[in-house]
């Protein structure tokens, strides 16, 4: 029997909090958008990562293991429906 290595990729929902100050609700919304973009670009650990519901899975690759190497069989294989970005009418 041949051995294969399967690498999975998936999204996890993460939550973070930021504090902003603004002079009005409208200004708060705009300031929150700017702060949210900055937080999304950050490499720091979010407050919470929801590991209970993995989303939008893909098989990143499948490699066949041989006696002296690994050989790629395939990459980027969808196996799960896209629940994050569903197609319209789908």
N, C-alpha and C positions, 0 to 999 in steps of 0.2 A: 504494500500500500504506500502511496506517495504522500508526503507531508506538504501542507500548504500553510502559508502565513497570510491571514486576512486582516487588513488594517481598516477599521471603521472610523468614520467621521460623523459627528452629529452636533446639533446645537443644544445648548442648555439655556433655560431662561435664568437671567441674573437680575438682581435688584440692587440699587444703590440709592443713596440720598444725598442731596446737596442743599445748602442753605443760600438763599439769595435775598436781596433787599430791593424794593422797588417803590415808586410813588403811586402806582395804580395797578389794578388787576391786569390791564392791557400791557403795561410795562413789565409786570411780573411774568406774564406769559412769554414775552420776547426775551427777557433775561434768562428765563428757564430754558428756552431753546438753545441759547448760546452756551449756557453752563452744561446742558445735557450733551451737546456735541463735544465739548471739552472732556467731559467724563467718559464718553464713549471712546475717545482717542487715547485715554489713559491706559497705561499698562498695570495700574494698581489693582489689587484684589477688590471685587465688589463686596458689599455687605452680606449678600446672600446669593447662593447659587442653588436653584431648584433641580436636584438630581432625580426627582421622582418621575419626571416626564421628559424623556429625551425626544428631540424633535428633528425632523428632516434628515433622516439618516442616509448615508451613502457609503458604499464600500470604496475606500480610497484606492486600494489596490489588493490584488491577490498575487503572491509570489509562490512559485514552486521551489521547494527546498531540494537541492541535489547534494551529492556527497561533498562537493567542494565549493558550492556557490548557491545563490538564489537567483532564479530567473523569473522575470515578470510575466504573468499570464494575461492580466488585464488591469485597467485602472478606471476610476470614476464610474462605478456601476450603481445606478439607483436601485433600491430595493424596497423603498418605503414611500408612501405618498407624501407629497409636500404639504405639510399642515401649516407652514409659516407663510408661504406665498402661493396659495391655491390659485389655479387658473380660473378666470371668470367662466361661469356656466358649468364648472366641473365639479 
